[in-house]
Each structure stands twice: as structure tokens, then as C-alpha cells.
Amino acid sequence: MPLQATSGAASYDAFGGGVPVVPNYIEDVFSTYLYTGNETARTIVNGIDVSTKGGLVWCKSRNTVSTSWHNLFDTGRGNNQALYSNSTSASTDYGSGSWSPATTGFNLGDAISAPSLPNRIGDNYVSWTFRKQPKFFDVQTYTGNGTGKTVSHSLVSTPAFVIVKRTDSTGDWYVWNVPATGTINWGKLNSTAAFAADWYNYFDGIGPTTFTPLGSGPLNTNGATYVAYFFAHNAGGFGLTGTDNVISCGSMSVTAGGDATVTLGYEPQWVLTKRIDAAGGWGMFDNMRGWASTGTALLLANSSSAESNYGATPVGNPTATGFTVQNFTSTSGSTYIYIAIRRGPMKVPTDATKVFNTVLWTGNSTNNREITGVGFNPDFVEAGTRSSTVSAGFSRVVVDRLRGIDPYLETYRNYAESSGSDLVSFNNDGITVNYASSGALNNNTNIYGHFFRRAPSFFDEVCYTGTGANQTLPHNLGAVPELMITKNRSNSSNWRVYDAFNGPTKRGTLNADTAWDVQSTMWNDTAPTSTVFTVGTSNSASSQTYVIYLFATAAGVSKVFSYTGNGSSQTINCGFTGGARFVLIKRTDDVGDWYVWDSARGIVSGNDPHLSLNTTAAEVTTDDTIDTDSTGFVVNQVSATNVNVSSATYIGLAIA
């Protein structure tokens, strides 16, 4: 039944009438998008409708300092008008055609007529787009009257974070942190200064529909113009039921080592943070530029400085339920405030091409080479050479956004995580790689790459630290995992596999061709649920770090399957309509490789090239193990692979 719009939560039906509610998702209202300047008029397509809905676009050069100020554009002030979070300057008119909102993102002009415009050739930029949406974000403009002013907003909840800037003349960026309980504090976005508590000298009050600057204060000068940005806090309004939170504004107190753990109830993709009890910059983190314990890219909202990268001294990382900070300060009890925005997508995918793709390329000696054509911003890549001419140690590698761009794992052996992958960055449409003669991502051979995006009911990833005891840990798959693959990152230890068909008393090994065996301490004999998974003591060594990849069946998109061989040929019905583009099969009752096929290399009625994740062997092209079928695929018994031996048991993963 359709949902009905009311003033409350959109969580009941409209049986017999009413206005159906279209659920809201974070991917429709917020985007971090990376691009390279080209000094040409262009549209940055990030999927956010700023034109008809309104909002804020915040851009920053990542690699230059000269004139690379933060540029903030919003639909309240109109086209071509820029403000700078690191400056008190008035709003700057860049000239006709320099910036405007679009229904799919925003438009930029060339950088020649406006040298500060974020589109200079060769510069790497990040853009953060906030769309206006109740219970998330709003932007309003007003003109001061010098006596008393009430500014209406459409947040439909009491803002927890407010930023106000005078636009017709110079003026500081005034910021209010408005907690649900406790003292209201204010500071300046363009300053490192500590916050103060005398907020009553600047505004009279704030509520779910209005904001009231003080009648005679600096935010209500008669005739002056202002822009105000309003941020919600745990107000719900998102997801199928309309009750999911996507933005949180809070505070944290760090330990003597500068560490803290923040629990949000979701994994964030973007965080803005500031120390308020002493001087400190406005740190900006996001998972597109790099935010992991093995490397973090940091920008400061109050500074024009280029991006800083922290690897040897980590500054924190997102978790399945929040985020951690490290080495923020040596002063125990120091207080920081933050805005955190939930990671997307929140929607269950219906188009497999938006969450999985195979890309083939030929390696060369080019550094900073972009591998494109993926069709989405990937979170996980399994890639390697299709030949056997490269050092065995780099034949099959796994890189992923959550662990960071530098470390890699190898699927065919049990080695600990190593640093120094060829990966330079994850991009909106693929990855950037460097060259290494023995590397897996750009060596002088033919290379394949399987690209995955994390999405509900399809694929998720969790990093955790072992305790030496059984652990029950949260995940964000949004469905019961049917296939889980885990690896100890700290130590030489086999890749371990769980599947729903053999259950939590057994385990497989990704880096070997062996049959499943019984192991009660791997999963603690406990099956995962739609919100948590359990690891036993052999999968939770004290203080060692782990990664686990979780897969499920998403109707029409992916299928975690099992079957029993019949010795000849059979159709594996995955519920697809256009056949499988990716097939992974492993025999579980006896030896057998982890065979992989994909449509980019060929899934046809004749011979189909396959690779083995557990070996360094070159691609095999001389057998007809699988064939096409619109519902999934056909598996044939051939001696080269033995994936349909009579009475043998198999599990696998197929993607449409």
C-alpha cells in the first residue's frame, strides 16, 4: 500500500485515499563528487537536482593553494554568486554563465574569465552538494532591519547547526551549534578560534520553522543581506518508513591520545568537525577523497591550503555505526563538534549495471592513468592479469575504499595486507592507477577488473578489530548475508568463507581449492542476521585487524546460489531477465577452484574464458563450461573445471 503524507512519520498506509509519499534517500540530496578542471563550460552530473529543489554547492581545489579558496554557491543568492568559507569577503559575482544549478548537478563556466572559479585546467576538485530537503538541509536569505527579524526555514525540525554569513559586505561566518540538551555555542567558520557561549548576543531563538537574529546584532544590520544554512539532527524523514536518520550534529570528547568513538547508528560518508574548547581548524573528511585508518585526505574549511594526506599518523575512519578519530589532540577531554552525513545509497538496487561492472584494459607505463567506463563510483575492485607473465605476487589483488587506497590483499594466498598498491584513487567512474612492472593494475599485460559498489541487499563491507573472544558485529547490508568472505589483514591467515547453504558450522577457503570443513570457532556456530554477523575466536585474534565482504540476493540484480551437479548440463535460474554478466562457482564437497566468468571476457554459447581466484594461472579459453540463459546461466560438466559433477555440491554468486 502507498504511504500517506502527514505531519508525522510517513510510516502508515493510505488505504482508502491519501497522497502517496515518495521515500527520501540520502543519494538524492547529497553528493561528494570529484572532478578535474578543464576551463570549459560544463555540467557536473552528480544526480542531485539543485535547480528545481534548491540547495548549496561547495567546491574546493585539492592540489593548489594560490587563489584556491573554498567556493560556496547556493540557489538562495542566485546564479554566479560565490562566497568563500575561508574569507570574510562579500559575495562575488563571477559573471554570467560561471555557475548555475542543474537538475542533475550544477553548471560551471570556464576559469579564464573568473580565475577563482573552481574549473581551472589541471586542478583536482572536490564538490559537496547539499539539496534542500526537510529534516536534512535548508538555505534561506534575508535582509536585516536593525530592530527585530524572524527568518522562516523549511527544515521541519529544529536546526542543530546553523551558519550565517553577510553577503553584501565583509563579515564573519557565524556558526551556532544547537544541541538537543546543553549549552548553545557559537564560533566562526572562517576562524580557528574557540567557541563561546554568549549566543544570546547574536540571536534570540531557533525552532522547527523559524530563526531569529538579535534585533541589533551583527546578523541583523539594517539593509544588509545575509544567507543562512540550516542543518538537521537525527530528525528521521528518510528511507522506506520515513524514520531513518541521515544527518547528525553532535559533540565528542577525546582521550589523552586524541581518540574518540562516535556512534551514529549508521556509517557516514562525510564529516565536518571542529574543536570548540580551544583553537582548531574545521576538518573536512569524506570517503570519496579517502577516509580510512591507512590514509586520510583532509581539507580545512577555514583555509585555502591544499589537501593534506595522513597515512603514518591516522586521523580516524568510518565504522558500520559511526566513526572514530585518532591523534586529534594530546589534551584529554577536549571537546569537538561535528556534522555527519550518512553513506549511501540507501535504495535497494534494481539495475545491476549501477552496482557491478567488468572493465578490461591493457596495462602500460603511464602513471596517473584513469580507468573509466565503470558507470558508478566503485567501493571494491578485484583485478589482475589475464596472463601468467607477471610476478605471481601481483596476479589477483583486492583493493577497496574502506581500507584505503594504499593497502591491497591477494585472493590466491594467505599473506597479510601489504602497502604499495598501484591504486591512486577511487573516482566517480572508475579508478586512477600508477605503473609498476610487477603490479596488478597497470602492468604490461591484458588486465581485468571486477568493480562493485556497496548497496543494500547486494554488497557490504565491514572492517573490525579482533578481541580474542567471540564478537557480534553490525553491518549495513540491510539483508541476511548469504555469502561472507573474511581476511585477517594483520597476519598471514587464510581467507575464510561462510555461505548460507553449508551454514555457520562450516567454512571454506578462498585461497585454496579445498572442500568445506567443520570449524566451530570460525562463526561461533551462529548464522548472521540482517543487522549483525558473528565471528568466533579463530576469526577474532586479539588486536588484529580484519575485513569482511558480505553478499546477498537482490531480486533481478544478484543471486547467491547453490546447486547439486547432474553430470551433464543444467540451468541455474537466478531470477534474471537478461542473463548473468558475472558468475563465481566453487565446489564445496571436494576440491575445486574458485572459477570466475564475466561477460566482458565472454559468456557465450561456445567456449568461455575463466580465471581462478585461488591460483595465479593464466586465463583459460579452451572449454565450454557455462552457456547463456536469460534467467541466469547454464552450467555444463567438462573435465577442465568439473563444476557439474554428478551429486557434487556447489555454491556461487551471479550478477545480472
C-alpha positions in Angstrom: 0.0 0.0 0.0 1.3 3.5 -0.7 2.4 5.8 2.1 0.4 8.8 3.0 1.8 12.3 3.6 1.0 13.8 7.0 2.8 16.0 9.5 4.1 12.9 11.3 6.2 10.0 10.2 5.4 8.6 6.8 5.1 5.1 8.1 1.4 4.1 7.7 -0.6 3.3 4.6 -3.0 5.4 2.6 -5.7 2.7 2.2 -8.9 4.3 1.0 -7.3 7.6 -0.1 -4.5 10.0 0.8 -1.4 11.3 -1.0 1.3 8.6 -1.6 4.6 9.6 -0.2 7.8 9.1 -2.2 10.5 7.9 0.1 13.6 10.1 0.5 17.1 8.8 0.3 20.5 10.4 1.0 21.7 9.7 -2.5 19.0 12.1 -3.8 20.0 15.0 -1.6 23.8 14.8 -1.0 26.8 14.1 -3.2 30.6 14.2 -2.9 31.8 14.5 -6.5 35.4 14.6 -7.7 36.4 16.3 -11.0 39.4 17.8 -12.8 39.2 21.4 -14.1 39.2 21.9 -17.9 38.5 25.6 -18.3 35.5 24.7 -20.4 31.8 25.3 -19.8 30.4 22.1 -18.5 27.8 20.3 -16.3 29.0 18.4 -13.3 26.5 15.5 -13.2 26.2 14.1 -9.7 22.5 13.2 -9.8 21.3 15.9 -7.4 18.5 18.2 -8.6 19.6 21.6 -7.3 17.8 23.5 -10.0 14.2 22.8 -9.0 14.7 21.8 -5.4 17.4 24.4 -4.4 20.5 23.9 -2.3 24.2 24.6 -1.8 27.2 23.5 -3.8 30.6 23.7 -2.1 33.8 23.3 -4.2 37.5 23.2 -3.3 40.7 22.6 -5.2 42.6 19.7 -3.6 46.1 20.3 -5.0 46.7 24.0 -5.3 46.9 26.9 -2.8 47.1 30.1 -4.9 43.6 31.6 -5.2 42.1 28.1 -4.4 39.6 29.3 -1.9 36.6 27.4 -0.9 33.8 28.4 -3.3 30.2 28.2 -2.0 27.3 28.7 -4.4 23.6 28.5 -3.4 20.3 28.9 -5.0 19.2 31.5 -2.4 21.7 34.1 -3.7 21.3 33.0 -7.3 23.5 32.2 -10.3 27.2 33.1 -10.4 27.4 34.3 -6.8 30.3 32.8 -4.8 31.2 33.0 -1.1 34.4 31.8 0.5 34.3 29.9 3.8 38.0 30.8 4.5 37.4 34.5 4.0 35.2 37.3 5.3 34.7 38.7 1.7 31.3 39.7 0.4 29.5 37.6 -2.2 31.4 37.7 -5.5 29.7 37.8 -8.9 31.8 35.6 -11.2 29.8 36.8 -14.2 27.2 35.4 -16.5 27.4 31.7 -17.1 30.0 31.0 -14.5 27.8 28.9 -12.1 24.2 27.8 -12.1 22.2 24.9 -10.7 21.1 22.0 -12.9 18.5 19.2 -12.4 21.4 16.7 -12.4 24.0 18.7 -10.6 25.5 22.1 -11.4 26.9 24.1 -14.3 30.4 25.7 -14.4 31.8 28.2 -16.9 35.4 28.5 -18.0 38.0 29.6 -15.5 39.6 32.2 -17.7 37.1 34.9 -17.1 36.9 34.1 -13.4 40.4 32.9 -12.2 39.0 31.8 -8.8 36.2 29.7 -10.4 36.6 26.0 -9.5 37.3 24.8 -13.0 41.0 25.7 -13.7 42.6 23.3 -16.1 44.6 20.6 -14.4 43.4 21.3 -10.9 41.7 18.4 -9.0 38.5 19.4 -7.2 36.0 18.1 -4.7 32.4 19.3 -4.7 29.9 18.7 -2.0 26.2 19.2 -2.9 23.5 19.7 -0.3 20.0 19.7 -1.7 17.2 21.4 0.2 15.1 18.8 1.9 13.0 18.8 5.1 14.8 17.1 8.0 18.2 17.4 6.2 19.2 20.9 4.9 17.8 24.3 4.0 19.2 27.6 2.7 17.5 30.9 3.2 18.4 34.5 2.5 17.1 37.6 4.3 17.6 41.4 4.7 18.3 42.8 8.1 16.1 45.5 9.6 18.1 46.5 12.6 15.2 46.0 15.0 13.7 42.5 15.0 13.8 39.8 12.4 12.2 36.4 12.1 13.6 34.2 9.3 11.5 31.2 8.2 13.1 28.0 7.2 11.7 24.7 5.8 13.7 22.2 7.8 10.6 21.0 9.6 12.7 20.2 12.6 14.7 22.4 15.0 18.1 23.0 13.4 21.1 21.7 15.3 23.7 23.6 13.3 23.3 27.0 11.7 25.8 29.0 9.5 25.0 32.7 8.7 27.1 35.0 6.5 26.6 38.6 5.5 26.7 38.7 1.7 26.6 42.4 0.6 29.8 43.3 2.6 32.6 41.8 4.6 31.6 39.7 7.6 32.5 36.6 9.5 30.8 33.2 9.1 28.8 32.9 12.3 28.1 29.3 13.4 25.8 28.0 16.1 25.9 24.5 17.5 22.4 23.9 18.9 22.5 20.6 20.9 19.3 18.9 22.0 20.5 19.5 25.6 23.3 21.5 27.0 24.8 24.9 26.2 24.4 26.5 22.8 27.8 27.6 21.5 28.9 29.8 18.6 32.0 30.3 16.6 33.3 31.3 13.2 33.7 29.1 10.2 36.5 31.3 8.8 38.4 31.1 12.1 40.3 28.6 14.2 39.2 30.4 17.5 37.5 28.5 20.3 33.7 28.7 20.5 31.9 31.0 23.0 28.7 30.6 25.0 27.3 34.1 24.7 25.0 33.2 21.8 22.3 35.5 23.2 24.3 38.5 21.9 23.7 37.3 18.4 20.3 35.6 18.1 17.1 35.4 20.1 16.0 31.9 19.3 15.5 29.0 16.9 12.7 26.5 16.3 11.4 24.0 13.8 10.2 26.7 11.4 12.0 29.9 12.3 15.3 31.5 13.2 15.5 34.9 15.0 18.7 37.0 14.8 19.1 39.5 17.6 17.4 42.8 16.7 20.5 45.0 17.0 23.2 42.3 16.4 25.7 41.9 13.6 23.3 39.5 11.8 20.5 42.0 11.5 22.2 45.2 10.3 19.5 47.4 8.7 19.6 46.9 4.9 22.3 44.3 5.0 21.8 40.9 3.1 22.5 37.5 4.6 22.5 33.8 3.7 21.7 31.1 6.3 22.4 27.4 6.1 20.4 25.1 8.4 21.3 21.5 9.2 19.0 19.0 10.9 19.9 16.4 13.5 18.5 12.9 13.8 15.2 14.1 12.5 14.2 11.0 10.5 12.4 11.6 7.3 14.3 9.2 5.1 14.1 5.5 4.0 11.0 3.5 3.2 9.4 4.2 6.5 10.4 7.8 6.7 12.1 7.2 10.1 15.8 6.8 9.1 18.3 9.4 10.1 20.8 10.7 7.5 22.4 13.7 9.3 23.7 14.1 12.8 25.1 17.1 14.6 26.8 16.3 17.9 29.9 16.6 20.0 32.6 14.3 21.2 35.2 14.3 24.0 38.6 12.9 23.1 41.0 10.9 25.2 44.6 11.9 26.2 45.7 10.3 23.0 43.3 12.4 20.9 41.0 9.4 20.2 37.2 9.1 20.3 34.5 6.8 19.0 31.2 8.3 17.8 28.1 6.2 17.5 25.5 7.4 14.9 23.6 4.3 14.1 24.8 4.4 10.5 28.1 4.6 8.5 28.9 8.2 7.5 30.3 9.4 4.2 31.1 13.0 5.1 32.1 14.7 8.4 32.9 18.3 9.3 34.5 18.7 12.8 35.9 21.5 14.9 37.5 21.7 18.4 35.4 24.3 20.4 37.1 24.5 23.8 40.4 25.7 22.2 41.7 26.8 18.8 41.5 24.4 16.0 40.7 24.1 12.3 37.5 23.0 10.6 38.4 19.5 9.4 36.5 18.1 6.4 36.6 14.3 5.7 34.8 12.2 3.1 35.0 8.7 1.7 35.4 9.8 -1.9 38.8 11.6 -1.4 40.0 9.0 1.1 39.0 8.4 4.7 40.5 5.3 6.3 42.8 4.2 9.0 45.5 3.6 6.4 45.2 7.1 4.9 43.0 10.1 5.2 42.7 13.2 2.9 42.0 16.3 5.0 40.8 19.8 3.9 40.2 22.7 6.3 37.0 24.8 5.7 38.8 27.9 7.2 41.9 27.6 5.0 42.8 27.8 1.3 45.5 25.2 1.9 45.8 22.2 -0.4 44.6 18.8 0.8 46.8 17.1 3.4 47.2 13.4 3.5 47.7 11.3 6.6 48.9 7.8 6.5 51.6 7.1 9.1 49.6 9.1 11.6 46.0 8.1 11.0 43.2 10.5 12.0 40.3 8.1 12.0 37.9 6.3 9.8 34.2 5.5 9.4 32.7 2.4 11.0 29.5 0.5 10.4 27.8 2.5 13.1 29.6 5.8 13.2 33.3 6.9 13.0 36.5 7.1 15.0 39.0 9.9 15.4 42.7 9.4 16.3 45.5 11.8 17.2 43.3 14.8 17.2 44.9 16.4 20.2 47.0 15.5 23.2 44.7 17.2 25.7 42.4 14.8 27.4 38.7 15.8 27.5 39.0 18.3 24.6 35.6 18.8 23.0 34.8 18.7 19.3 31.6 19.3 17.4 30.7 17.6 14.2 28.2 17.3 11.4 28.0 13.7 9.9 26.1 12.6 6.8 25.0 9.0 6.2 26.7 6.9 3.5 24.5 6.0 0.5 23.0 4.5 -1.5 20.0 3.7 0.8 17.9 2.3 -2.1 18.0 -1.4 -2.9 19.4 -1.5 -6.5 17.1 -2.6 -9.3 19.7 -2.1 -12.1 22.8 -4.3 -11.8 24.9 -2.0 -14.0 24.7 0.6 -11.3 26.5 -1.6 -8.8 28.6 -4.0 -10.8 30.7 -3.9 -13.9 33.7 -5.6 -15.5 36.2 -3.4 -17.3 39.1 -4.7 -19.4 42.3 -2.7 -20.2 45.8 -3.2 -21.4 48.5 -2.1 -18.9 51.1 0.4 -20.0 53.8 2.6 -18.4 51.6 5.6 -17.7 51.3 7.0 -14.2 48.0 8.6 -13.0 46.1 6.7 -15.7 42.3 6.8 -15.4 40.4 3.5 -15.8 36.9 4.6 -16.8 33.7 3.1 -18.1 32.6 1.6 -14.8 29.4 3.6 -14.7 29.4 4.3 -11.0 31.8 5.2 -8.1 33.2 1.8 -7.1 33.9 0.7 -3.5 35.7 -2.6 -4.2 37.8 -3.9 -7.0 39.1 -7.4 -7.6 41.6 -7.2 -10.5 44.6 -8.8 -12.1 46.4 -10.0 -15.1 44.7 -12.4 -17.6 48.1 -13.9 -18.4 50.8 -15.6 -16.3 53.7 -13.3 -17.3 53.6 -11.2 -14.2 55.1 -11.9 -10.8 52.8 -14.3 -9.0 52.5 -12.0 -6.0 50.5 -9.5 -8.1 48.3 -11.7 -10.1 45.0 -11.3 -8.2 44.5 -8.3 -5.9 41.7 -6.8 -3.9 41.5 -3.0 -3.2 38.7 -1.2 -1.6 37.7 2.2 -0.5 37.0 1.4 3.2 40.6 0.0 3.8 42.1 2.9 1.9 43.9 3.3 -1.4 47.3 2.1 -0.5 46.8 -1.4 1.0 46.0 -4.5 -1.1 45.2 -8.2 -0.5 45.8 -11.1 -2.8 43.0 -13.7 -3.2 45.2 -16.6 -4.1 47.4 -16.6 -0.9 47.1 -16.1 2.8 49.5 -13.1 3.1 48.8 -10.2 5.4 47.7 -6.9 3.9 50.5 -5.1 2.0 51.1 -1.5 1.2 52.0 0.0 -2.1 49.2 -0.9 -4.5 49.1 0.7 -7.9 45.9 2.4 -6.9 46.0 6.2 -6.8 42.3 7.0 -6.2 38.7 5.8 -6.5 36.8 8.1 -8.9 33.2 8.7 -9.9 33.5 6.4 -12.9 36.4 4.1 -12.0 39.9 4.3 -10.6 43.2 6.0 -11.2 46.3 3.8 -11.3 50.1 4.2 -11.5 52.5 1.9 -13.3 54.6 -0.9 -11.8 56.1 -3.6 -14.0 55.1 -6.3 -11.5 51.9 -4.6 -10.3 48.4 -5.9 -10.9 46.5 -2.7 -12.0 48.7 -1.3 -14.8 51.4 -3.8 -15.8 52.2 -4.5 -19.4 49.6 -7.3 -19.9 45.9 -7.6 -20.5 44.0 -6.8 -17.3 40.5 -7.4 -16.0 38.8 -5.6 -13.2 35.6 -6.5 -11.4 34.1 -3.4 -9.9 31.5 -3.4 -7.1 29.5 -0.7 -5.3 28.2 -1.2 -1.8 24.4 -1.2 -1.8 21.6 -2.6 0.3 20.8 -6.3 -0.3 23.7 -6.6 -2.7 27.1 -6.0 -1.2 28.6 -4.5 2.0 32.0 -4.4 3.7 33.0 -4.1 7.4 36.4 -3.6 8.9 36.8 -4.7 12.6 39.5 -5.5 15.2 39.7 -8.8 16.9 39.3 -9.1 20.7 40.4 -12.7 21.3 36.8 -13.5 22.1 33.6 -14.2 20.1 32.1 -11.0 18.7 28.8 -10.0 17.2 29.3 -7.1 14.9 26.9 -4.8 12.9 26.7 -4.5 9.2 24.7 -2.4 6.7 23.8 -4.9 4.1 20.1 -4.5 5.0 19.5 -8.2 4.4 20.7 -11.5 5.7 24.2 -12.2 4.2 24.2 -15.4 2.2 27.9 -15.3 1.4 30.7 -13.8 3.6 34.4 -13.7 2.8 36.8 -12.5 5.5 40.6 -12.0 5.8 42.9 -11.2 8.6 44.7 -8.0 7.5 47.4 -8.1 10.2 48.8 -11.6 9.8 49.3 -14.5 7.4 46.0 -16.3 7.6 43.7 -18.0 5.1 40.7 -16.2 3.6 37.6 -17.8 5.2 34.2 -18.2 3.6 30.7 -18.5 5.0 27.7 -19.5 2.9 24.1 -19.9 4.0 23.7 -23.3 2.4 26.5 -25.0 4.5 25.8 -22.8 7.5 27.8 -21.4 10.4 29.4 -24.7 11.4 31.4 -25.0 8.2 33.9 -22.8 6.4 35.5 -22.5 3.0 38.9 -21.2 2.0 39.1 -18.7 -0.8 42.9 -19.1 -1.4 42.7 -22.9 -1.8 40.8 -25.4 -3.8 39.9 -27.5 -0.7 36.4 -28.7 0.3 34.5 -27.1 3.1 35.4 -28.3 6.6 33.8 -28.1 10.0 35.1 -25.3 12.3 33.0 -24.2 15.3 35.2 -21.3 16.3 35.1 -19.5 12.9 31.5 -18.2 13.1 30.7 -19.3 16.6 28.1 -21.6 15.2 25.9 -18.6 14.7 24.2 -17.5 11.4 24.2 -13.8 10.5 21.1 -11.7 10.6 20.0 -8.7 8.6 21.8 -6.4 11.0 24.7 -8.4 12.6 27.2 -11.2 11.9 29.1 -13.3 14.5 32.8 -14.3 14.4 34.4 -16.8 16.7 37.8 -16.8 18.4 39.6 -18.1 15.3 38.3 -15.1 13.4 38.9 -12.6 16.1 42.6 -12.7 17.2 43.3 -10.1 19.8 44.2 -6.6 18.4 44.4 -7.9 14.8 42.5 -6.2 12.1 40.1 -7.9 9.7 37.9 -7.1 6.7 34.7 -9.0 5.8 32.8 -8.7 2.5 29.1 -9.6 2.6 26.8 -10.6 -0.3 23.1 -11.3 -0.6 20.5 -11.9 -3.2 18.9 -8.7 -4.6 16.0 -9.5 -6.9 16.9 -9.2 -10.5 20.4 -7.9 -9.6 22.4 -10.6 -7.8 21.9 -14.2 -6.7 23.8 -16.2 -4.1 23.0 -19.8 -5.3 23.7 -23.4 -4.6 23.1 -26.5 -6.8 23.8 -30.2 -7.0 25.6 -31.4 -10.1 23.8 -33.7 -12.5 26.8 -34.8 -14.6 25.7 -33.2 -17.8 24.1 -29.8 -18.2 21.6 -27.7 -16.2 20.2 -24.2 -16.0 20.8 -22.2 -12.9 17.8 -19.9 -12.6 18.8 -16.7 -10.8 15.6 -14.8 -11.5 17.3 -12.5 -14.1 15.7 -11.4 -17.3 18.9 -10.7 -19.4 21.2 -13.4 -18.2 24.3 -13.2 -15.9 27.2 -10.9 -16.5 29.3 -12.4 -13.7 29.5 -15.9 -12.3 31.5 -17.3 -9.5 31.4 -21.1 -8.7 33.1 -23.2 -6.1 32.6 -26.9 -5.3 32.1 -27.4 -1.6 32.1 -31.2 -1.0 35.5 -31.8 -2.7 38.4 -30.0 -4.3 37.7 -27.4 -6.9 38.9 -23.9 -7.9 37.1 -20.6 -7.4 36.2 -20.2 -11.0 35.1 -16.8 -12.4 33.4 -15.9 -15.6 32.2 -12.5 -16.9 30.5 -11.2 -20.0 33.3 -8.7 -20.8 35.7 -11.6 -21.4 32.9 -13.7 -22.8 29.8 -15.7 -21.6 28.6 -17.2 -24.8 27.2 -20.4 -26.3 30.7 -21.6 -27.1 34.0 -21.5 -25.1 34.0 -19.1 -22.2 37.3 -17.7 -20.7 37.6 -18.3 -17.0 40.0 -17.4 -14.2 40.7 -19.0 -10.8 40.8 -16.7 -7.8 42.8 -19.2 -5.8 45.6 -19.5 -8.3 48.0 -17.4 -10.5 47.2 -19.4 -13.6 46.5 -17.5 -16.8 43.0 -17.2 -18.2 41.8 -20.5 -19.8 39.8 -20.1 -23.0 39.5 -23.6 -24.3 36.4 -25.1 -22.7 32.6 -24.5 -22.7 31.8 -24.7 -19.0 28.9 -22.3 -19.0 26.4 -21.0 -21.5 23.9 -18.2 -21.6 20.3 -18.3 -20.3 18.0 -15.3 -19.8 17.2 -16.4 -16.3 20.8 -16.8 -15.2 23.2 -19.2 -16.9 23.7 -22.8 -18.0 26.4 -25.0 -16.3 28.0 -27.9 -18.3 30.1 -30.7 -17.0 33.6 -30.6 -18.6 36.7 -32.1 -17.2 38.6 -28.8 -17.3 36.5 -27.4 -14.5 34.3 -30.1 -13.1 31.6 -27.7 -12.0 28.7 -30.1 -12.7 29.9 -33.5 -11.4 27.0 -35.7 -10.6 25.9 -35.4 -6.9 28.6 -32.9 -6.1 27.6 -29.7 -4.3 28.4 -26.2 -5.4 27.8 -22.6 -4.2 28.3 -19.3 -6.1 27.4 -15.8 -6.9 25.9 -14.5 -10.1 25.2 -10.8 -11.1 22.8 -9.8 -13.8 
